[in-house]
Amino acid sequence: MKRFASLVLAAALVVSLAACGNGGESTNSTQSTATNSSSPSTTAQSGSTLPVLSPDKPVELSIWITTNQQAPSADNKISKLLKDKLGVTLKYEIITPDNQDQKIGVMLAGGEFPDLIGATDQNARLVTGGAYIPLDDYLKPEAADALYEHVKPYWNKIAYDGGQGKHIYQIPNYNRFYGEITGGTNYGASAFWIQKAVLADAGYPDLSNMTLEKYFKLLEDYKNKNPKIDGQPTIAFEVLAATGREWGMTNPPEYLAGHPNNGGVIVENNVAQIFADKDVSKRYYKFLNEMNAKGLVDRESFTQTLDQYLAKLATGRVLGMYDQRWSFGNANDALVAANKDERTYVATMPTFDGVAPYYADRDVMNINQGVGVSVSCKNPDVAVAFVNEIMKEEWQKILSWGIEGEDYQVGADGRFTRTEKQREESRDLVWRSSNKLKALEDIMPKHNGTFSDGNAYGPDGQPEEFFETLRQYDKDFLTKYNKKTWRDFNNQPPENPVYYPAWNIALPDGSDAQMANKQLTDASLQYLPKIIMAKPADFDKLWTEYTGTIGKINVKAYEDAINAGIQDRIKNWGNN
């Protein structure tokens, strides 16, 4: 298989898309790995009806992953541990999110799939297209015990009707919490992000009651003072408009109106309605049009790929953008690795008309995302056994913290900590490729929250470790704002409505609702770049054309499907 790694940082710290060779990388390595209490036992599955994974019975599993995380190197020590302890070698095919739709279409057309598929397609085309096997028969205490415990409280949420009745096809990869919900140290959702250097230059201004006018004035003032950064032209504001991430261009109006992320709709009193053609959207794009006329919007925004967008952020010359933190994590990591902490970002929450911001929500489980076993897998028992084994605490700690004694220590009080050297290594993307399995961790189900010993799932969720991980610049920056974590820059999220979020209500493939949703997306990609970049005198004409195009779309079919999904969730999710 051809494997793609997204944004690998080389010695010069230049981010690029790397294509790897056919057949996947070998995990045969002579690098030694410490044997200690963090190394799982090969007899961990005794008592299970699934096969026991063992180095005496080596197996190879192919896995297709949608992620921005980089592929592991050939000498990766966790890959070696998987082989030494479980006998499992993984053949990776890694696809960046903006290429996922095309690759899913190719796989469905060909009818051949890797053993394991880790996808983030909200429309569940792999399920409805028959790519996955139902996992229900495995999700029992006597079989996949760890996976059974993982899904048991949320069966109704995770099960999906793929045309054969409701079954579980994918195991969610994020936000199934165990124990105490700790951390929140790295706010991961939506914001209008701004470089710390901009705020420092402005004297650490008050970020409450933020408006678009205040936000762009900060960007403009800094750009005028600093027309170049590291010898390259300064970009005031970047727009994420890449295929598959066009929500970076389309979602802001709902936040500016004081609503949380429900995707393409605003929900009031449990009724959804699109906002693309409403006044709140017109107001936002008219403002961007004016900012573009002042030279503050990057005109390349609308022709660049996701990787080009991330690479541009990683240079440190982009002052601000609307995005979700998880979406630009690789670029942020590249800036940290380059010791450019002042060029990393904090969240601001502008709204219209003084309404309260609702950017931060409570983390929601990624239903319709995660990992499943394909119909092409010749030995699904082994594939399920592998995913089940990875869900055990021993392996969860290895994926998130690393190897005890090498990547972290356990104190006398049982708390996990790291030395400064270990923290520095974790920032190095080249080191990560040999010592972490970030792509696999990203798509696999997780013990988000805390382990049974009280330690957080990962270092970023361990409050004391989070603060010690920061360099002095960030410690001083937080002190200036009297904050303890990056999440403190956001609103305190209320309880999520039962149905929330509407964006992960799946639309059946080929349905009128799905067609309407695609047409809405196509219309936004066709018109919004022109609207933003037009001469201000042409704005009203183009806006009328855009809303006229929306008026020809069967929007009611889309809204009806979303509203049916909302009502179904209210009825069936109340206690689940």
C-alpha positions in Angstrom: 0.0 0.0 0.0 1.0 3.6 -0.5 1.3 5.3 2.8 1.0 9.0 3.4 2.5 10.7 6.5 1.2 14.2 7.2 3.5 16.9 8.1 6.8 15.3 9.2 9.2 17.8 10.7 12.7 17.4 9.3 15.9 18.7 10.9 15.3 22.1 9.3 11.8 22.1 10.8 10.1 22.4 7.5 6.7 20.8 7.4 5.8 18.8 4.3 3.7 15.9 3.1 5.7 12.7 2.9 4.8 9.8 0.8 6.2 6.5 1.9 7.0 3.4 -0.1 4.9 0.4 -1.0 4.3 -2.4 1.4 4.6 -0.3 4.6 7.6 0.1 6.8 9.3 -2.8 8.4 9.1 -2.9 12.1 12.1 -5.3 12.4 14.4 -3.3 14.6 17.4 -4.1 16.7 16.7 -1.2 19.0 16.3 -2.5 22.6 13.2 -1.6 24.6 13.2 -1.6 28.4 11.3 -4.4 30.0 9.5 -3.2 33.1 6.1 -2.9 34.6 4.7 -1.1 31.6 5.2 -4.0 29.3 2.0 -6.0 29.0 1.9 -9.7 29.5 1.4 -12.0 26.5 -1.2 -14.0 28.5 -3.4 -11.0 29.1 -6.3 -12.5 27.1 -6.5 -15.8 29.1 -10.2 -16.6 29.8 -11.3 -14.9 26.6 -12.8 -16.7 23.6 -10.6 -14.6 21.3 -7.2 -15.9 20.3 -4.2 -15.1 22.5 -1.8 -12.8 20.7 1.8 -14.0 21.1 5.2 -13.5 19.5 5.1 -17.3 19.0 2.2 -16.7 16.5 3.3 -13.6 14.5 0.6 -11.9 12.5 0.5 -8.9 10.2 -2.5 -6.6 10.1 -3.0 -3.9 7.5 -4.6 -0.6 8.9 -6.0 2.4 7.0 -6.0 5.6 9.2 -7.4 9.0 8.6 -5.2 11.4 10.6 -3.0 14.4 10.5 -0.5 12.6 12.7 2.8 11.4 11.2 3.6 7.8 10.3 6.0 5.9 12.6 9.6 5.4 11.4 11.0 1.9 10.7 12.8 1.8 14.0 9.8 2.8 16.1 10.2 1.3 19.6 6.5 0.9 20.2 6.1 -1.0 16.9 8.9 -3.3 18.1 7.1 -3.8 21.4 3.9 -4.7 19.7 5.8 -7.3 17.8 7.9 -8.6 20.7 4.9 -8.8 23.1 1.9 -9.5 20.9 3.5 -10.8 17.7 1.6 -8.1 15.8 3.2 -6.1 12.9 1.1 -3.3 11.4 1.1 -2.2 7.8 0.0 1.4 7.7 -1.8 3.5 5.1 -2.2 7.0 6.4 -4.6 9.4 4.7 -4.9 13.1 5.5 -8.5 14.2 6.2 -8.8 16.3 3.0 -8.1 13.1 1.0 -10.5 10.9 2.9 -13.6 11.3 0.8 -11.8 10.3 -2.4 -10.0 7.4 -0.8 -13.3 6.0 0.6 -14.8 6.2 -2.8 -11.9 4.3 -4.3 -12.1 1.6 -1.6 -15.9 1.2 -1.9 -15.6 1.0 -5.7 -12.9 -1.6 -5.6 -14.5 -3.7 -2.8 -11.1 -4.5 -1.2 -10.2 -3.1 2.2 -7.4 -3.4 4.7 -8.0 -5.5 7.9 -8.6 -2.5 10.1 -10.1 0.9 9.1 -9.8 4.0 11.1 -12.0 6.7 9.5 -13.6 10.0 10.5 -16.4 10.1 7.9 -19.5 11.4 9.6 -21.8 10.1 6.8 -20.8 6.5 7.6 -20.3 5.6 4.0 -18.0 2.7 4.9 -20.8 1.3 7.1 -23.6 1.7 4.5 -21.2 0.6 1.8 -20.7 -2.7 3.5 -17.0 -2.2 4.4 -17.3 -3.2 8.0 -18.4 -6.3 9.8 -20.8 -5.9 12.7 -18.9 -6.3 16.0 -21.9 -7.1 18.3 -21.0 -10.8 18.6 -17.5 -9.9 19.9 -18.7 -7.2 22.3 -19.3 -9.6 25.2 -17.5 -10.1 28.6 -16.3 -13.5 27.5 -14.8 -12.2 24.2 -13.6 -8.6 23.7 -14.0 -7.8 27.4 -12.2 -4.4 27.3 -14.2 -3.2 24.2 -17.4 -4.5 25.8 -16.8 -2.3 28.9 -15.9 0.6 26.6 -19.2 0.5 24.7 -21.6 -1.0 27.2 -22.9 2.3 28.7 -23.3 3.9 25.3 -24.6 1.1 23.1 -27.6 3.1 21.7 -25.4 6.1 20.9 -22.7 4.0 19.1 -25.0 1.5 17.2 -25.9 2.5 13.7 -28.4 1.2 11.2 -26.3 0.4 8.2 -29.1 -1.4 6.4 -29.0 -4.6 8.4 -30.5 -3.3 11.6 -28.7 -1.5 14.4 -25.2 -2.8 15.0 -21.9 -1.5 16.3 -19.4 -1.2 13.4 -16.9 1.3 14.7 -15.4 1.8 18.2 -15.2 5.6 18.9 -11.7 7.0 19.2 -12.3 10.0 21.5 -14.3 11.2 24.5 -15.4 8.0 26.1 -14.4 9.0 29.6 -13.2 6.8 32.5 -12.9 7.7 36.1 -12.5 11.5 36.7 -12.6 13.9 33.8 -9.4 15.7 34.3 -7.2 18.1 32.4 -8.8 20.2 29.7 -5.4 21.9 29.7 -5.2 22.1 26.0 -8.6 23.5 24.8 -9.2 21.5 21.6 -12.3 23.0 20.0 -13.3 26.2 18.1 -12.0 29.7 18.5 -10.6 32.7 16.6 -7.0 32.0 17.5 -4.4 34.8 17.9 -0.7 34.6 18.3 0.7 35.2 21.8 3.2 37.6 20.3 0.4 39.8 19.1 -1.2 40.0 22.6 2.2 40.6 24.2 2.9 43.4 21.9 -0.5 45.0 22.7 0.2 44.8 26.4 -1.8 41.7 27.2 -5.2 43.3 26.5 -8.5 42.2 28.1 -9.9 39.4 26.0 -13.4 39.5 27.4 -16.3 41.0 25.4 -14.3 40.3 22.2 -15.7 41.4 18.9 -14.5 40.9 15.3 -13.5 44.6 15.2 -11.3 44.3 18.3 -9.8 41.0 17.1 -8.8 42.3 13.6 -7.6 45.6 15.0 -5.0 43.6 17.1 -4.0 41.7 14.0 -3.8 44.8 11.8 -1.7 46.8 14.4 0.8 44.0 14.7 1.1 43.4 11.0 1.7 47.1 10.4 4.5 47.1 12.9 5.9 43.7 11.7 5.4 43.4 8.0 7.7 40.4 7.9 8.3 37.6 10.3 11.5 35.6 9.9 12.0 37.2 6.5 8.6 36.3 5.1 5.5 38.5 4.6 3.3 38.6 7.7 -0.3 37.2 7.2 -2.9 38.8 9.4 -5.7 36.3 9.0 -5.9 32.8 7.4 -9.1 31.1 6.3 -9.3 27.3 6.4 -11.2 26.3 3.3 -9.7 23.0 2.3 -11.8 20.2 1.1 -13.2 18.3 4.1 -12.3 21.2 6.4 -14.5 23.8 4.7 -16.2 24.3 8.1 -13.3 26.6 8.9 -14.9 29.0 6.4 -18.6 28.2 7.0 -19.0 27.6 10.8 -18.0 31.0 12.4 -21.4 32.7 12.0 -23.1 30.3 14.5 -20.4 31.1 17.1 -20.7 34.8 16.5 -24.4 34.5 17.1 -23.8 32.8 20.5 -24.5 29.2 19.5 -22.3 26.1 19.9 -21.0 23.9 17.1 -24.0 22.1 15.5 -22.3 22.1 12.1 -24.4 23.6 9.3 -27.4 24.4 11.5 -28.4 26.6 14.4 -30.6 24.7 16.9 -33.2 26.7 19.0 -35.8 25.0 21.1 -34.7 21.6 19.6 -35.4 22.8 16.1 -32.6 23.0 13.5 -32.3 25.6 10.7 -29.5 26.3 8.3 -27.7 29.7 8.8 -25.7 29.9 5.6 -28.2 32.3 4.0 -29.2 34.2 7.2 -28.2 37.7 8.3 -25.6 36.5 10.8 -23.7 34.9 7.9 -24.1 37.9 5.7 -22.7 40.1 8.5 -19.6 37.9 8.9 -18.7 37.6 5.3 -19.3 41.3 4.6 -16.8 42.0 7.5 -14.3 39.5 6.0 -14.8 41.2 2.6 -13.9 44.5 4.2 -10.9 43.1 5.9 -9.7 41.5 2.6 -10.0 45.0 1.0 -7.5 46.2 3.7 -5.1 43.4 2.9 -5.7 41.4 6.1 -7.0 38.1 4.6 -4.6 35.7 2.9 -5.9 35.4 -0.7 -4.1 32.1 -1.0 -6.5 30.7 1.6 -9.0 29.5 -1.0 -6.6 27.6 -3.3 -4.4 25.9 -0.8 -4.7 22.3 0.5 -4.9 21.4 4.1 -1.2 20.5 4.2 -0.3 23.9 2.7 -2.4 25.7 5.2 -0.8 23.8 8.1 2.7 24.4 6.6 1.9 28.1 6.5 0.9 28.2 10.1 4.0 26.3 11.0 6.2 29.1 9.7 5.0 31.4 12.5 3.9 34.2 10.1 0.2 33.8 10.4 -1.2 36.0 13.2 -4.7 34.6 13.4 -7.4 32.2 12.1 -10.6 30.5 12.9 -10.1 26.8 13.4 -10.4 24.0 15.9 -7.3 23.4 18.0 -7.0 19.7 17.2 -7.2 20.5 13.5 -3.9 22.6 13.5 -2.1 20.6 16.2 0.7 19.5 13.9 1.5 23.1 13.0 1.4 24.1 16.7 3.8 21.2 17.5 6.2 22.3 14.8 6.3 25.9 16.3 7.0 24.5 19.7 9.7 22.2 18.4 11.3 25.2 16.7 11.3 27.1 20.0 8.8 29.6 18.6 6.4 29.6 21.6 5.5 33.2 21.1 4.2 32.3 17.6 1.8 29.7 19.1 -1.9 30.6 19.7 -4.5 31.3 22.3 -8.3 31.3 21.9 -10.5 34.3 21.6 -14.3 34.3 21.4 -15.7 37.2 19.4 -19.5 37.5 19.2 -22.0 39.9 17.7 -24.3 42.2 19.7 -22.8 41.3 23.1 -24.2 37.8 23.2 -22.5 35.4 25.6 -19.9 33.2 23.8 -20.5 29.5 23.5 -17.4 28.3 21.8 -16.3 25.7 24.3 -18.7 22.8 24.7 -18.4 19.6 26.8 -16.4 16.9 25.0 -18.7 14.6 23.1 -18.1 11.1 22.0 -17.0 10.6 18.4 -19.8 8.4 17.2 -19.5 7.5 13.6 -15.7 7.8 13.9 -13.1 5.4 15.1 -11.8 2.0 14.2 -13.6 -1.1 12.7 -12.8 -4.4 11.2 -13.3 -4.8 7.4 -15.1 -7.5 5.5 -11.8 -8.2 3.7 -10.1 -9.2 6.9 -9.3 -12.9 6.7 -9.0 -13.4 10.4 -11.4 -10.9 12.2 -10.9 -12.7 15.5 -7.2 -11.6 15.5 -8.1 -8.1 14.4 -10.6 -7.7 17.2 -8.2 -9.3 19.7 -5.6 -6.7 18.8 -8.0 -3.7 19.3 -9.3 -5.3 22.5 -5.7 -5.7 23.8 -4.8 -2.1 22.9 -7.8 -1.1 25.1 -6.1 -2.6 28.2 -4.7 -0.1 30.6 -1.1 -1.4 30.0 -1.2 -0.5 26.3 -3.2 2.6 26.8 -0.4 4.0 29.0 2.2 3.0 26.5 0.4 4.8 23.7 -0.2 7.9 25.7 2.7 8.2 28.1 5.3 5.9 26.6 7.6 3.4 28.2 8.0 3.7 32.0 11.6 4.5 32.9 12.3 5.8 29.4 9.5 8.3 28.7 8.1 8.9 32.2 8.6 7.9 35.9 6.2 6.8 38.6 6.8 8.5 41.9 6.4 7.1 45.4 2.9 8.6 45.4 2.0 6.7 42.2 1.9 9.9 40.1 3.3 9.9 36.6 5.9 12.6 35.9 8.6 13.4 33.3 12.0 15.0 33.5 12.7 18.1 31.5 14.7 16.0 29.0 11.7 13.7 28.5 9.5 16.7 28.0 11.8 18.2 25.4 12.0 14.9 23.5 8.2 14.7 23.4 8.2 18.1 21.6 10.5 16.8 18.9 8.6 15.5 15.9 11.5 13.5 14.6 11.9 11.8 18.1 8.2 11.1 18.1 8.3 9.2 14.8 10.7 6.7 16.4 9.2 6.6 19.9 5.5 7.2 19.7 2.6 5.8 17.6 0.7 9.0 17.3 -1.3 8.0 14.2 -2.4 4.8 15.8 -3.2 6.4 19.1 -5.2 9.1 17.3 -7.7 6.6 15.7 -7.8 3.9 18.4 -10.4 3.9 21.2 -9.0 5.5 24.4 -9.3 5.7 28.2 -10.0 9.4 28.1 -10.2 10.7 31.7 -8.2 8.8 34.3 -6.8 5.3 34.7 -7.7 3.1 37.6 -4.6 4.4 39.5 -5.8 8.0 39.2 -3.3 9.2 36.6 -4.6 11.1 33.6 -4.8 9.4 30.2 -1.9 11.5 29.0 0.6 14.1 30.1 -1.5 17.1 28.9 -4.3 15.9 31.2 -2.1 15.7 34.2 -2.4 19.2 35.7 1.0 19.3 37.4 2.8 17.7 34.4 1.0 20.1 32.0 2.4 23.2 33.8 5.9 21.8 34.1 5.9 20.9 30.4 5.5 24.5 29.5 8.6 26.6 28.7 9.1 29.8 30.6 7.6 31.9 27.9 4.2 30.2 28.3 4.4 30.1 32.1 4.9 33.9 32.1 2.2 34.4 29.5 -0.4 32.5 31.6 0.7 34.5 34.6 0.1 37.8 32.8 -3.5 36.7 32.2 -3.9 35.1 35.6 -4.7 31.8 33.9 -3.6 28.3 34.8 -4.4 26.5 31.6 -5.2 27.3 27.9 -8.8 26.2 28.5 -9.2 29.0 30.9 -9.3 31.5 28.0 -12.7 30.0 27.0 -16.2 30.0 28.3 -17.3 27.5 30.9 -19.3 25.0 28.9 -22.8 24.2 30.1 -24.2 20.7 30.0 -24.7 19.6 26.4 -28.3 19.2 25.2 -29.2 15.5 24.9 -29.1 15.5 21.1 -25.8 17.5 20.8 -24.1 17.8 18.5 -26.2 17.9 15.4 -23.2 17.7 13.1 -22.7 14.0 13.8 -26.2 13.0 12.8 -25.5 10.7 9.8 -27.2 11.4 6.6 -27.9 8.2 4.6 -25.8 7.9 1.5 -27.6 8.9 -1.6 -30.5 10.5 0.3 -32.1 13.8 -0.6 -30.8 15.1 2.7 -27.2 14.1 1.9 -27.5 15.5 -1.6 -28.8 18.8 -0.2 -25.9 18.9 2.3 -23.4 18.4 -0.4 -25.0 21.1 -2.6 -24.8 23.5 0.3 -21.1 22.7 0.8 -20.5 23.0 -2.9 -22.3 26.4 -3.0 -20.2 27.7 -0.1 -17.0 26.6 -1.8 -18.0 28.2 -5.1 -19.3 31.5 -3.8 -17.8 32.3 -0.4 -14.2 32.7 -1.7 -15.5 35.1 -4.4 -17.6 37.0 -1.9 -14.7 37.4 0.6 -12.2 38.5 -2.1 -14.6 40.7 -4.2 -14.5 44.5 -4.3 -16.7 45.7 -1.5 -19.0 47.4 -4.1 -19.7 43.9 -5.5 -20.5 42.2 -2.2 -24.3 42.6 -2.3 -24.6 41.3 -5.9 -22.6 38.2 -5.1 -24.4 37.6 -1.8 -27.7 37.7 -3.7 -26.4 35.1 -6.2 -25.2 32.9 -3.3 -28.5 33.0 -1.4 -30.3 32.5 -4.7 -28.4 29.3 -5.3 -29.2 28.1 -1.8 -32.8 28.8 -2.5 -32.7 26.3 -5.3 -31.5 23.5 -3.0 -33.8 21.2 -1.2 -32.8 22.6 2.1 -36.0 21.3 3.7 -34.9 17.7 3.1 -31.6 18.4 5.0 -33.3 20.2 7.8 -36.0 17.5 8.2 -33.3 14.8 8.4 -31.4 16.8 11.1 -34.6 17.5 13.0 -35.6 13.8 12.8 -32.2 12.9 14.2 -32.6 15.4 17.0 -36.0 14.0 18.0 -34.7 10.4 17.8 -31.8 11.3 20.1 -34.1 13.1 22.6 -36.3 10.0 22.6 -33.6 7.3 22.9 -30.6 9.0 24.4 -32.1 10.4 27.5 -30.6 7.8 29.8 -27.7 6.7 27.5 
